[in-house]
Every structure is written in C-alpha cells, then in structure tokens.
Amino acid sequence: GIKSSILNWINGEDGSTTTSSTSSIKTLSMVEIYDMRARDIKRRLARQHGYGADELVKMIDKKDLVNALAFEEHKAEQKEQERMKRIALRRGIITALVCVILVMFKGLLVHAFEVASINFVVYTDKKKYEWSRCRELGSIKALFGLFLTVFVNSLQLWLSVSVLLSWVMKSEYFFPVPHIPIRPAALLASASGAGASGAGPLGQYGLNVGPMAISWLFRFVNGRIEQFMGKALLDAQKHVRKQQKAARKEEERKEEEILRKERKAARRARRAERELRKQQAAATSSKNVDDDSHGKETPKAYNDNASSCGSGTDDKEKVMNPQQSSKEKQNHQEQQILPEKHEKTPQPTTNMDLNFTGMDELD
C-alpha cells in the first residue's frame, strides 16, 4: 500500500531485487581477499556476484580471481554508499517537512497537548474520587469494577495510539486489530450489476472498520461496568446509612438512660436535702422548748426551798388535812407533764417545706 511504499522510499529501497540483494552483502577488504583460498573466492563470485561456471573456468590464476572479487566488492561497496546517501537525503527531507509542519501548526499542537493534559487530569481525579468512595463505603464489588474500567480504558488508549501511529510506521507492539475492509467502489459496482471486476482499480481500496468495531465494543463494556459500579456503590451506601441510623438510635438510647439516671440522682439529692432541713428544724424547735422549760424550773426550785423552810408547819397541815395534800401532789404531777406535751406538739410546716413537697410531686 501507500504506507509501505513511503517507508520503503525512506529506507532507500526502490523495490528492485538488485538493490535488495546488494544491500545485504558484506563487502571484504583486500587483505581479507588475499587470505582466502581460490575455491572460496570462486564460490563467493558465483553465489553473491552472479559469475557463471564458464567465466570461473577461464580464471586459472589466483591473481585473476583476486582482482575479479576485489572489483565486485568495490562495486558493491559503492552501491551501498550511494544507498546510504539516498537514505540520509530522504530522511533529511522528511525531517524538514516535519519541522515545517510543527512550526506551521504549533498553536494547534499546543492546544491538542493542553486538551490531552486536561483530560488526563480529569480522568485521574475521577478515578481518585471513585477509589476514595469505594474505600469509604467498603464495597469490594465497586473496587473490582474500578479495576476493570481502568483496564478497559488502557486498552482503548492502546488502540487509539496504534491506529494513529499505523499511518506512519509499523510495529509489532500495535494493538492486534482485525482486518475488516469495506470497499465502496466494489459495493457500488455490485449494486449496479457490474460485479467485482467492474469496480476497476478503485475496488482495491477500502476502509478498515475493525478499529471502529473494537472501540465501540470497548465503550459498550465500559458503560456496563460503570452501571455495575453505580449499583454496588448505591447498595453499599444504603447499608452504611442503616448502620449509622442504628448507631444513632443506640447512642440516643444511652443518652436518655444517662439523663434518667441523672434525674433520679437529683431527686434523691433533693429528698436528702429536704430530710436534712426537716431534721435541723426539729432540732432547733426542741432546743427552744428545752430553753423554755429550763426558765420555768427556776422559780419552782425557789418555791421548793421556801416550802422546805416551813416544813414543820406543812407537815402539821398535811396531817390535819390529808385531802388537800393529795390535791397538791396531783397539781405538781400535771406541771411536770405539761413540758413533755409541749415537746411532742407538731411544728407548723414552713413555705420552703411546702415548695419542696410540690417539687417532689411534680417529679
């Protein structure tokens, strides 16, 4: 095809058998030729330089054989040098054309490079985000799908680079694309009823749709894998939300239990404080009663002393009037019982006690 002819032209191969045969010959120097035997010289002349048997028979002397081989080796060396000069000239022309194209289309090439770099950054950021989401949600299926998408995208890039470079070079590392040609001229000729022979020379040219079919297949597989990843991430997100909701409910339950215990402890503290205040109020009231009873006992003792002074007359009166002495004893016992009743009388509740009682009922 056109591509192979261009490459052959650059490599200095004109397509003739002479050029291809001479290009593969390794020329010998005069020293190497003198060291060879006559039989080896004849064999080399016959195999590599096309001498016949009748020509070799005429060369009886070794000197004639050496001169003939030296002439042929010199001629082959000159041809190889001319070929190398042609290759250098043609490669220089191609290099100049490439430089001119680079200078003329510099803006377009820079824009293409910027677009490629931006697409690369966007692709890497997208994959990093997907990787972080897969690790955050802990989805093994999504991670497997992510690795599959990276593999398919790598194959797509390999196919695109291979198709672009196949226009200017050949390599065994290109993507193995099937050859599916579509020849428009042959299709038109067959539609008109002329047959395949009626297409003419244009029927040999066609469009290879193999790369298009492979790229469409890669895009289809990539879309399916992305759908699988989306479903896996959605299921993982639902599972994580359920776990978070259950954990939040458990935490709220624990907080309510702690608050309930704190309220109970506060009620116990208020109850203990209220009991303590009641005890302090009771102690204060009993102390006041004791002070009052002590103040009443002092004149009684004075009366007892006075009565003891006149005991002689009292004894006589008791003997004279026994009913009156029994009444005095009853009065004396009643006076001793009165302070005890005063101590047992309940103390009136204060406003503070009523307030605490109301708070207990509210709790």
Secondary structure, DSSP 4 states (H G I P E B T S, - for coil): -HHHHHHHHHTT--S-HHHHHHHT-----HHHHHHS-HHHHHHHHHHHS---HHHHHH--SHHHHHHHHHHHHHHHHHHHHHHHHHHHHHHHHHHHHHHHHHHHTHHHHHHHHHHHHHHHHHHHHHHHHHHHHHHHHT-HHHHHHHHHHHHHHHHHHHHHHHHHHTTT---TTS------EE-HHHHHHHHHT--GGGGGGGGG--EE-HHHHHHHHHHHHHHHHHHHHHHHHHHHHHHHHHHHHHHHHHHHHHHHHHHHHHHHHHHHHHHHHHHHHHHHHHHHHHHHHHHHHHHHHHHHHHHHHHHHHTHHHHHHHHHH-HHHHHHHHHHHHHHHHHHHHHHHSPPPPPHHHHHHHHHHHH-
